[in-house]
Every structure is written in C-alpha cells, then in structure tokens.
Amino acid sequence: MTSVTRRSVVVTGAAAVLSLPVASRAGAAVYADARLMARPGAHSLPFGGGTENLHLDRRDAVLFASENRDPAAVTPLILALHGAGQVGLDMIEPLRALARRRGFAVLAPTARGDSWRLRHGPVGLDAAFIDLSLQTAFDRLAVDPARIAVLGMSDGASYALSLGLANGDLFSDVIAMEPLRFRTPTTVGASRYFISIGRRDEVSGLVNVVQMADDLKAQGFDVELAEHGGGHVMDRNHLSRAIDRFLT
C-alpha cells in the first residue's frame, strides 16, 4: 500500500462528479456521487440480538446488538468497515464487549472484493452494498438517527473518511483507525472526525495522517487526532475513547 496525502487524492465538488467514467466497468456508474439513501425509520423485522448474518450476499454483512437489550429502545449504530483481506465479521470482535456495555449496535458489511475500492471515491458496488446493509439494519433496529457512526480500520478507515465526507447528513461521527487516504466526489454535511494513528505506523505514515487531519480541520470540520506509540493496529484505548465521544 502506498501512503499518500489527502492533497494528492481528495476530490470534491461537481467537477469531480462529472469526471467519473460512465459505465466504464461494471458498477462504475452505480452510486457515482457516493450518496447513501438508507435512513432510519419504522423497523418491521424481528431482531432478538446477538450476532446475525443478514443473508444479503455470499460476501455478507453481520449485525450485532446485545442479547439483553430492550428491542424497543432507540439504539446508536456503528457501521464498521474492515481492513484489506478481512471480512465484516472481523470487525465484530473488537467492538462486541464495548457494544454490550455501552448499548450500541454494530453493522459490519464485507467489501465486494478483497478490500474497499476507493479509486473514484466511495462509489460503485461497495457503496451500493453498504446502503443495502444499512437499510436492512434500519428495518431490524430502532436506530437513533442522531447517533450513527462509520468506523474503519486501515483501508476501511480510508473508506470511512471518504463516505463520511459525502454523507455528513447521515453520520454524526467518523472514526478512522490508521487511515491511508481519503477521496470523495462530493462533500455533504459535517460529521465529527476521530482519527487514530500509531507513531510507528509504516503503512499509513504518521506525517501523512497528521496532514490529512490538518486538511480536514482547514475545511472547518471538527477533528480529533490521537497518536499512540504502536504501529498499524487498532488501538483499544483510542477505540474506547472514540466511542465515548460518539455516544456523548
């Protein structure tokens, strides 16, 4: 993976949308503006809690909520995006105990390929599947519309940052653990951003991530950058801190 700065990859505004190739490959024109349509509403499908595959595709999405929760309670939701070579289920385990203790649900879809495609921003088939997964979760849970976050690790963090920029009217918070870059064809709304980076991270690069955070701040976004002493890992203290910020 090549670490690049936000300045070399981010694309915003109408001109970028028009530059997207139209049907140059399968799915290229799908969700070309990176805008998600799913919204919380009246949930009509039963979900008793625990970990459940949503059975949307062979590369599926997983939904988790505490088995002891009140099914009628309005629930914060975290959309969790895995790193390269992983699947959605890999994002459930680091969040499971926190979700039980703090009362939020986790939706973890799997990318259409080995990782999230970000060449033209969070567009195409990955965005379409995330949207389908979100709407399915909204059909099963009474989700708090004011507390929906997108969280990612590594490649998933890059996608989370990009998706959050395009959907700040949906996501209250974006939690990016060791991102590499971000790129989006449009910017809507104003999510809060929590970015975690290890000082010894040779994949994302400390200087690269600090630059991304500074550029987001310069655009007027609420950004908290947290550094830890490790490498390219999901720091559990930072994860807990970011979720505390999301829930307050």
Secondary structure, DSSP 4 states (H G I P E B T S, - for coil): -----HHHH---SHHHHHHS-SSSSTTTTTTTT-----------S---SEEEE--SSSS-EEEEE-TTS-TTS-EEEEEEE--TT--GGGGTHHHHHHHHHHT-EEEEE--SSSS---TTSS-HHHHHHHHHHHHHHHHHS-EEEEEEEEEEETHHHHHHHHHHHHTBTT-SEEEEES------S---B--EEEEEEETT-TTT-HHHHHHHHHHHHHTT-EEEEEEESSSSS--HHHHHHHHHHHH-
